[in-house]
């Protein structure tokens, strides 16, 4: 049984990902991720955007508050 499986390109989560990659927020996150002092924060920002896009598909109502 595979541990990972790619989503089809037409899947709503993949559509959201492709849309996110065209925006300024993604470009900024990617730029900062290259700097080793900001990599973790940038990856976290990208993860949260993915989480928000996936919430309605994975049955989660709220993104946990980091504070």
N, C-alpha and C positions, 0 to 999 in steps of 0.2 A: 504494500500500500504506500503510495507516494506521500511524503511529508509536505511537499510543496507542489502546487499546481497553478499554472498561469491562468488568469482569468481571460475569457474571450475579449477581444478589443471592443466589442459592443456592450460589454457589461457596464452598468451604471457607475461602478467604482472606477473602472478603467477610463470611462468617458470623463469623469470628474478629475482624475489624475492628469490626463492629457490637457484638459482645460487649465488646471492649476499650473502646469509647466509653461504655459504661454504667458503667464502674468508676471507683473513686477515683483510680487511677493516671493514667488519661486526664484526669480533671478537674484533677489537680495539674499534669500536663504542659501542659495548655492554659492554665492560670492563669499558669504561669511563662513560657510562650512569648510572652505579651503584653508582658512586661518586656524591653525591647531588650537588656538586659545578660545575659539568660538564654535568648533565643530559640534560638540555635544548640544549646545543650545540651538544651533541651526538644525540639527537632525531632529531634535525634540519639536521644533516649530513645524517641520515638515510632517512628522508623525501626527501631531495634533490636527493638522489640516486633513490628513488622510482619515483620521478617526472621525472627525466631524462629517466628512463625506460618506463614511461607511455606517454611521450610527443607525440609519433607518433600515439598513440591510442586515445588521448583525444583532438587532434587538436591544441595543443599549440606548437608554434615554438621555443620559447626561455624560458629558466628559468630566472625569473626576477633577476636582479643584486641586491644583498643586499646592495651594497655601493652606 
